[in-house]
Amino acid sequence: MIFTPELVKARLREQPFVPLQIVTTSGQTYDVRHPDLVFVTEESLMVGLPSSKDPTIVSGHVTRVALAHVTELRDLARLVSPSNGTTP
């Protein structure tokens, strides 16, 4: 699947928002627990690391991910085991 800016924006705007994980061609992942932590441009995503004080505010650390390298947007809810809260 090719991820376009419109497709990513639509996923981020879903109500209710479901936290997601961005997966890249290199296998790197980025967890997104609030939609305001991702800024979508024509060619990339700016993914902010949330502040420890307020998860809706970027802590100052931002990573740029080229849309061409995004391979999957996974729901985080499916990745976390309800029994112990760890990822499989």
N, C-alpha and C positions, 0 to 999 in steps of 0.2 A: 504494500500500500504506500502511496505517496502522500505525505502529510503536507497540506497546504495551510497557509495562515488562516483561512476561513474555517477549515476543519478543526484546527487546534482551538481557535476562538470559540467555536460552537461547543466543543467539549468542556472548555473552561466556564462557559455560561450556563451549563446544564443546571437545572434546579430540581432537587437540591444538589449542590455541588458534592461530588464524590472525589475524595483525595485520590491522586493518581501518581503513577511513576512513569517518567519519560525514559525510554530505553533507546540507546544509540547503536550504530553499527559496530562500535568497538566493544559493546557490552556494558559501557558505563551507564549508570542509572542516576536519576535525579528525582527525589520524592517531592511532590507538590501537595501540601496540606491545605493551602488556601489559594484561590484563583488570582488574587492580587499579587502573588509572588512570581507571576510569569508575565513578561511583556513580549508581545508577538510583533515581529517585523516581517517584511516581505520575504526575507531569506533566513531568519534565525529566531531563536527564542532566547530571551534574557531571563535566566532562572535565578531568583534571589534566594539566599539562605535566610530562613526566618530568624528573627530576633528571639533570644531566650526569654525576654520579658513579655513580648507580644507577638504571637505567631503570624499576625497579619501584616507585620512590618518587616521590611528587609533589613538585615543586620549590617549591611554595607558590603557584603560579599555577593558578587553576582557572577554567574557563569554564562557564557554565550554558547549556544548549541545550534549548529547549522541545521535547518529543516531537512536538508538533503541527508543528514545522518540520523534522523529520528526514524526508528523502525517500529516502535510500538508505544501506545499510551495504555498502560495497565491500571486497572482500578486497584488502589492500595487496600481497600477493604477485603479483596480476595486474597491478598498476599500475606495478611497477618492472621495467624492462628488465634481463634478466640480463647483457647484454653490457656495459653501461656504468653500471648502477645508477641511471639517471635516470628520471624519470617521463615518459611520452610526451606 
